[in-house]
Each structure stands twice: as C-alpha cells, then as structure tokens.
C-alpha cells in the first residue's frame, strides 16, 4: 500500500501514529476507497482485532471496537484476531498495555532481518499471555473499561472547557465581538460593569480605541531550559519533573503534570535548567513538533528544546490564550536548516493586543475556575490510569477479587445527597 492509493475520504487506514495512549485513536488519517479495501481482505479489520506496529512505535497496541467502524491496516501494522471462546479481546488489550504485556512484546522485537522492521510478524506467534477463565477475563475487562470510560469523559469535558475559554478570548481580544456590537448599536449582552470595560468603537487602524499593540515580552518572563549531565547518576531520578519536547508535544491536554524523566535538586543546581512556576506556558522551540505548547501543572524543570513563558502580572491564563492566538505566526516565522526553530528573537519580535489591565484581570478571573477544573480532571484521570494499571495484575492473581471490584448499579446511592 503506497501513498498514491490514498484518497481524501473513504475507509480509514490505521498507522502507528494513530495509536493513542488510551482507548481510541488520534492523529491525522489517510483513506482508501471501499473498492480498494475489498481487494485486500487480509488487511481488513474487525471488532475485537488487536493491532501492533511492526516498525516505528514498537510496543504500542490498539483495540478495534464495534464503534470504530471499518478500517484497514497500513503497511507498517499487523493484526491479531483472538479466538473469542478462549480469550477476551479487551482483556488481551489491557494485558499488552501493562508492564508485563509490553515486556512480552519487546522481548521478541528485533532490528535483525528485514531493514526497518522492529517487530516481525513471526513474533506474534511467540507471545505468551496469562489466560484465566473467560468469565474472569470479561469481568476484568468490564472493571478496567469503566475506569477508561471515566478517563475519556474527563478528556471530552476538558476539550469542551478549554474550547470555551479560548473562544471567549478570541471573541474579546481577536474578533472584538463586544466592541463591534457596541459600534453597531446592538443591545448589551454582558453584565453592565463588564460591558463598560469595552471601548465603543474601533479606530482608524482597526484596533479598539485605547488598546495598544505591545511586545509579548513586556508581559512575560522568558525562561530557558537545560539538561544535567546524563552520565552523572546523582543528577537523575529525583523528585523534580523535567520536561522534554516529547513530554510537551505528547501531552494532549492543556496542563502537563507528569514527565518521562525526573532530576534531583543537585541536577537542577549544577546544570543550565531552571525551575519554571506552575501555570507557566511551555512551548517546544525546535524539532519536528515546534510550536506545541501546554501549561505546567506543577513546578518543574525542562530541557533546552523548550522555552517557558511566565506571566509578569500574574495573568497566566490570559497569557496562555494570548500565546495560543499567535503561536502559528511564530512557527511560520521560525527558521532552521533541518527543523523550524523558535529563537529568543522570534519571541521578542512577537506582538500582542493589550486592552486595559482591568479587562485582562476580569478575563483571568472568569476563566480561572475553568482551567482549574481542567487541571483537576487531568489529575483525576492520572489517578484512574494508575489504579487501572495496578489493578490488572492483582485481579489476575486473585489478590483482588473481580466480583468485589466490579461496578454494580444496585450499590449506587439512591439519594443524590449521598453522592
């Protein structure tokens, strides 16, 4: 299957980049026609199939569910179809997502053989998996699926909440919705005190009267990162989160709360990295994912592929939205011989529309509860994910009984006050 068979719409082709960290899929899709898909029946995917990359993101796994719809495998993927009388697909999915399952996958991965193939098809025939009774497998699947459903609900809620905050910023500070309404003689649609903070018209330059265009750096402190010496064990695996471009680009949420690697206090003090405050905006400054950004969910350090912007006036959420509105222009003006690079000069040249300080403070106050709810949801989802990963081996070993853990509608509180 080569790129010349792809079309704008049709049957999705699953690639390694489409496998997410949770249930479901992510990323950009490519498609083939239904006629082409029918001509490659071995590549068609059915509900219950497990999908593994044999190059690229080795160790990942995806589950094809009934809600997924028809799909076909790309050249870089392979599938496994369990015997449903012996093995529950969802149980196997969670096993391969666990530390033990990932170890089983990687045990048979190899770069020997066909160039570029890290997980040969023959390795699937060597996987050994624990199989309790099918009824227990299904009970375990239901328990872990319930946790994943709550994680997905939090994700969708955060997507909505984040979209609301950014839509409000765009209406007020980019599209000038209230000002245009005033200028057009429309009735007020905001509280009187808030409505009065917006000017009545746009000036000859098309900007709100009294508002200014100023350097972004007049309203933020720029922080650079660094990397402690990797051959000094005393610098690593400490209590300080250390964000890399990978952490930021794969965050997928407005806040980053956990990083792949951590450093010690000594590593912080004896390297170029610096602590960045909670709620600072962290952006990837170089590499293939230049421009990806998020907020620090807690105090952390970062490496030299990132910059952080900390609000000089305590308006961290306004600053994050303002940066989001101009980051595309920053990336377009970035340069580099191989990858685009955002430099300090790139950020120093950035300009942002500045209203009155009272209006910025009002916006910050309005969206703060929204962003804090998003952060709380992310932290809860992390706890749910840790619980899910800890439960699997305990349920399989019998240390925790599935019947005691499985959700039951009969045990749900009937009185709303008990919730």
Secondary structure, DSSP 8 states (H G I E B T S, - for coil): --GGG-BSSSEEEE-GGGB-SSSSB-S--EEE-HHHHHT-GGGEE-TTEEEEESSSSTT--EE--TTT--EEE-TTEEEEE--TTT--HHHHHHHHHSHHHHHHHHHT--SSSSTT-SS-GGGGGG-------HHHHHHHHHHHHHHHHHHHHHHHHHHHHHHHHHHHHHHHHTS-HHHHHHHTT----S-HHHHTTS-SSB-TTSSBTT-EEEEGGGSEEEEE-----TT-GGGEEEEEEEE-HHHHHT--SSEE---SEEE-HHHHHTSS---B-TT-EEEE-BSTTTT-EEEESS-BEE-TTEEEEEESSS-HHHHHHHHHHHHHHHHHH-B-SSS-B--HHHHHT-EEEE--HHHHHHHHHHHHHHHHHHHHHHHHHHHHHHHHHHHHHHHHHTSS-HHHHS--GGGS-SSGGG-
